[in-house]
Structure formats: C-alpha cells, structure tokens
C-alpha cells in the first residue's frame, strides 16, 4: 500500500514539474521576442538561442532569432537561420516575408521577389507579401507589376497606411503627381501621427506641383513628428527665401 501511495505522489510531482518546465521555455520565447522588438538584439539572441536548443523546430523563435542577427549586421548568418526555419516549415508565410525583407535590404531584390512570390503562392491573400513584392518590383523599375500588387494589397488591407505610401511612390515614379498626392493624403488620414507621408506629399507639392505653402505645411508637421529630412527641407526653403 505504501508503495502505491509513493507511486501516486511521484506521478503528481511529475505532472506539476512538466508544466513548469514548459512555461520556462515559453517565458524564454516571450522575453526573447520582446527583446528583439525593443532592439535589444544581443539579449534576444541569448534568450531565443536557449529556447531553440530545447525546441529547434519552433518557426517563430527561429524567425526572431534571425531578425536579431540581422539587427546586429550579421545578415549572412540571419539568412542561414531563415533557411533553417524554412527547411522545416517551407510554407510559413511570416518566415518567407521576413527572409524576403532581409534579401531586399541586402539589395538582392530579384531574389526577394522570388521569396515574396513563394509566400503569395502559399497564401494569395497575404497583403504583406503583396505589399513588399510591389515595393521590390517598383525598385526594379517594373511599375505596372508593382501597381498590380499594391492595388491588390489595398483591397485586402484598406486601412494600412503603408500600402498607400508605397503606391504613392510608384505613382510618383510614373509622373502621376496628383495621384501620388491622393495616396499620401490617404496615408495621412489613416496615420496622422506618422511623418513619412507628410514628407512624401511635401516633396510632391514642392518639387513637382509648385505649391510651396502646402509643402511648407507638410514639412513642418513631419519635422514636429521627428522626421529629420523634413526639418532639412524647411532649412533649405528658409535659405532660398
């Protein structure tokens, strides 16, 4: 009878220990992701590296670990980590998009477009993949293809200001300045505290539409929101006067 009671006690202890151990791993993951998002990449690598030793198949941990490497300038190693994750999870949309963004940042836009295309093939409704592929297409000078992607992204996520910022830039590249202003204005309406669209629209007004007063108003708003290039444009305008 005593042996039976001892077996039950051991079983109960193990039942308690396993969830605690699992939570310890989950805590490493949560803290590691928080550190990476906060720009504390070295700390993120330490935490996520420890987590991956326990759970090497975890795609999310692999993605943030790779992003921490990229944040430290170790882009080749980051690419290797993305490839490790994708070897186990070839249809993971977030891994594919993150890898594509890294390649685009490395200037390997043709390769990035291929990766974003893989993501879109996995999920044709991935607005993020469409948006990023559209930007890469534009940077490669493929403006009609870029517009197709960004139009699709806008239909899927009509409240994402960056869809309109990116599409506005494509309109600008094609000499459609008023259409660019319309998209930047939409981005401002959706995110009035983001300075980028004010800067983009200010450039349209100043350099292409000859509406200096409107340009000044946009640069002033962006400058107040902490956009240094807008502050410089104001300084230039002050000198020109």
KELOLO-424500 format. One line per 4 residues: number of its first residue (from 0); their letters; for each residue x, y, z of C-alpha. Coordinates in Angstrom, 3 decimals. Example, Ala and Ser with C-alpha at 12.3 -4.5 7.8 and 13.67 -1.06 7.14 Angstrom:
0 = AS = 12.300:-4.500:7.800 | 13.670:-1.060:7.140
% end
This chain:
0 = XXXX = 0.000:0.000:0.000 | 2.837:2.402:0.904 | 4.470:1.656:-2.465 | 1.240:2.524:-4.238
4 = XXXX = 0.955:5.830:-2.385 | 4.576:6.648:-3.235 | 3.900:5.973:-6.950 | 0.908:8.310:-6.897
8 = XXXX = 2.918:11.075:-5.203 | 5.732:10.774:-7.763 | 3.215:10.911:-10.604 | 1.642:14.038:-9.137
12 = XXXX = 5.029:15.706:-8.759 | 5.921:14.954:-12.362 | 2.569:16.323:-13.510 | 3.422:19.579:-11.751
16 = XXXX = 7.039:19.742:-12.954 | 6.291:19.302:-16.670 | 4.040:22.390:-16.983 | 6.585:24.441:-15.026
20 = XXXX = 9.359:23.351:-17.400 | 7.164:24.128:-20.396 | 6.379:27.572:-19.004 | 10.108:28.172:-18.516
24 = XXXX = 10.626:27.595:-22.235 | 7.630:29.721:-23.145 | 8.982:32.507:-20.961 | 12.286:32.402:-22.867
28 = XXXX = 10.352:32.769:-26.119 | 8.224:35.672:-24.892 | 11.156:37.547:-23.357 | 13.303:36.900:-26.426
32 = XXXX = 10.664:38.280:-28.789 | 10.153:41.317:-26.556 | 13.911:41.970:-26.528 | 14.159:41.730:-30.322
36 = XXXX = 11.229:44.076:-30.849 | 12.856:46.542:-28.451 | 16.098:46.452:-30.443 | 17.983:44.521:-27.721
40 = XXXX = 19.283:42.057:-30.260 | 22.141:40.564:-28.253 | 19.788:39.772:-25.363 | 17.217:38.405:-27.821
44 = XXXX = 19.821:36.051:-29.306 | 20.744:34.782:-25.844 | 17.138:34.063:-24.866 | 15.958:32.719:-28.200
48 = XXXX = 19.126:30.658:-28.636 | 18.403:28.958:-25.306 | 14.819:28.360:-26.392 | 15.863:26.889:-29.741
52 = XXXX = 18.163:24.422:-28.004 | 15.046:22.991:-26.360 | 12.652:23.455:-29.268 | 14.682:23.643:-32.520
56 = XXXX = 11.575:23.142:-34.686 | 9.842:26.327:-33.484 | 9.420:28.597:-36.538 | 8.558:31.764:-34.611
60 = XXXX = 11.658:31.516:-32.423 | 13.826:30.898:-35.496 | 12.359:33.961:-37.224 | 13.014:36.345:-34.351
64 = XXXX = 16.465:34.864:-33.768 | 17.310:35.533:-37.421 | 15.924:39.063:-37.156 | 18.106:39.669:-34.095
68 = XXXX = 21.144:38.564:-36.108 | 20.145:40.893:-38.927 | 19.720:43.720:-36.438 | 23.336:43.221:-35.393
72 = XXXX = 24.507:43.404:-39.002 | 25.102:39.666:-39.268 | 22.947:39.321:-42.350 | 24.563:36.242:-43.887
76 = XXXX = 24.051:34.334:-40.636 | 20.487:35.637:-40.446 | 19.811:34.312:-43.944 | 21.147:30.913:-42.890
80 = XXXX = 18.748:30.903:-39.929 | 15.787:31.763:-42.157 | 16.775:28.894:-44.440 | 16.955:26.520:-41.459
84 = XXXX = 13.453:27.517:-40.455 | 12.100:27.212:-43.984 | 13.686:23.771:-44.402 | 11.268:22.574:-41.695
88 = XXXX = 8.415:24.980:-42.471 | 8.550:25.760:-46.216 | 5.056:27.286:-46.241 | 5.457:29.536:-43.204
92 = XXXX = 4.317:32.926:-44.518 | 5.993:35.013:-41.825 | 9.334:33.285:-42.310 | 9.114:33.822:-46.061
96 = XXXX = 8.227:37.505:-45.709 | 11.000:38.083:-43.175 | 13.525:36.386:-45.457 | 12.298:38.451:-48.407
100 = XXXX = 12.670:41.672:-46.421 | 16.214:40.717:-45.457 | 17.134:39.998:-49.082 | 15.581:43.288:-50.191
104 = XXXX = 17.580:45.124:-47.522 | 20.735:43.448:-48.829 | 19.984:44.758:-52.308 | 19.120:41.289:-53.617
108 = XXXX = 15.727:42.392:-54.902 | 15.321:39.747:-57.623 | 15.816:37.029:-55.006 | 13.468:38.865:-52.640
112 = XXXX = 10.761:38.966:-55.318 | 11.090:35.186:-55.730 | 10.634:34.672:-51.980 | 7.645:37.015:-51.785
116 = XXXX = 6.161:35.130:-54.737 | 6.556:31.886:-52.784 | 4.658:33.493:-49.894 | 1.888:34.679:-52.237
120 = XXXX = 1.635:31.211:-53.785 | 1.154:29.826:-50.267 | -1.415:32.497:-49.410 | -2.741:34.642:-52.291
124 = XXXX = -4.436:36.889:-49.715 | -1.213:37.828:-47.945 | -1.394:41.613:-48.225 | 2.006:41.948:-46.543
128 = XXXX = 3.722:39.787:-49.164 | 1.942:41.653:-51.971 | 2.926:45.000:-50.489 | 6.591:44.055:-50.106
132 = XXXX = 6.790:42.437:-53.545 | 5.188:45.545:-55.019 | 7.872:47.744:-53.475 | 10.625:45.484:-54.816
136 = XXXX = 9.026:45.483:-58.256 | 8.999:49.286:-58.225 | 12.650:49.444:-57.177 | 13.431:47.171:-60.119
140 = XXXX = 11.583:49.571:-62.429 | 8.658:47.183:-63.005 | 5.981:49.780:-62.306 | 2.921:48.066:-63.882
144 = XXXX = 3.676:44.868:-61.928 | 4.202:46.893:-58.758 | 0.872:48.648:-59.233 | -0.947:45.309:-59.643
148 = XXXX = 0.496:44.062:-56.338 | -0.203:47.277:-54.442 | -3.745:47.547:-55.785 | -4.405:44.005:-54.567
152 = XXXX = -2.859:44.816:-51.193 | -5.030:47.934:-50.879 | -8.172:45.872:-51.469 | -7.107:43.325:-48.855
156 = XXXX = -5.966:45.856:-46.223 | -7.611:49.212:-46.981 | -6.616:50.592:-43.562 | -2.865:50.017:-43.911
160 = XXXX = -1.249:53.446:-44.474 | 1.940:51.920:-45.877 | 0.098:50.427:-48.823 | -0.776:53.978:-49.875
164 = XXXX = 2.688:55.337:-49.115 | 4.276:52.678:-51.310 | 1.685:53.079:-54.059 | 2.092:56.855:-53.903
168 = XXXX = 5.799:56.437:-54.601 | 5.001:54.237:-57.598 | 2.622:56.925:-58.931 | 5.422:59.473:-58.462
172 = XXXX = 7.888:57.292:-60.371 | 5.439:57.260:-63.273 | 4.981:61.035:-63.207 | 1.435:60.842:-61.809
176 = XXXX = 1.944:63.507:-59.148 | -1.687:64.241:-58.305 | -2.410:60.535:-57.886 | 0.646:60.313:-55.644
180 = XXXX = -0.683:63.204:-53.535 | -4.055:61.431:-53.258 | -2.408:58.255:-51.913 | -0.168:60.148:-49.490
184 = XXXX = -3.245:62.048:-48.274 | -4.997:58.736:-47.616 | -1.979:57.521:-45.679 | -2.068:60.709:-43.586
188 = XXXX = -5.764:60.253:-42.865 | -5.127:56.688:-41.694 | -2.000:57.514:-39.652 | -1.930:61.254:-38.872
192 = XXXX = 0.946:60.867:-36.397 | 3.281:59.161:-38.884 | 5.659:61.694:-40.512 | 6.589:59.836:-43.696
196 = XXXX = 3.513:60.611:-45.780 | 3.767:64.314:-44.898 | 7.338:64.304:-46.175 | 6.415:62.434:-49.362
200 = XXXX = 3.458:64.713:-50.046 | 5.533:67.785:-49.242 | 8.031:66.723:-51.890 | 5.235:66.423:-54.439
204 = XXXX = 3.992:69.901:-53.611 | 7.439:71.478:-53.612 | 9.286:69.818:-56.441 | 6.541:68.838:-58.859
208 = XXXX = 3.347:70.829:-58.293 | 4.796:74.214:-57.351 | 2.622:74.568:-54.227 | 5.252:75.826:-51.786
212 = XXXX = 2.865:76.831:-48.995 | 1.414:73.324:-48.866 | 4.910:71.851:-48.965 | 5.975:74.007:-46.006
216 = XXXX = 2.904:72.947:-44.011 | 3.686:69.260:-44.629 | 7.384:69.621:-43.817 | 6.545:71.488:-40.607
220 = XXXX = 4.176:68.737:-39.496 | 6.680:65.998:-40.320 | 9.501:67.897:-38.620 | 7.450:68.220:-35.426
224 = XXXX = 6.871:64.474:-35.597 | 10.627:63.873:-35.641 | 11.400:63.498:-39.345 | 14.922:64.984:-39.836
228 = XXXX = 14.759:65.179:-43.643 | 11.674:67.371:-43.376 | 13.499:69.689:-40.979 | 16.319:69.979:-43.518
232 = XXXX = 13.853:70.820:-46.285 | 12.483:73.637:-44.127 | 16.024:74.947:-43.627 | 16.621:74.882:-47.385
236 = XXXX = 13.379:76.745:-48.028 | 14.328:79.332:-45.414 | 17.658:79.937:-47.133 | 16.010:80.179:-50.543
240 = X = 13.706:82.926:-49.282
% end
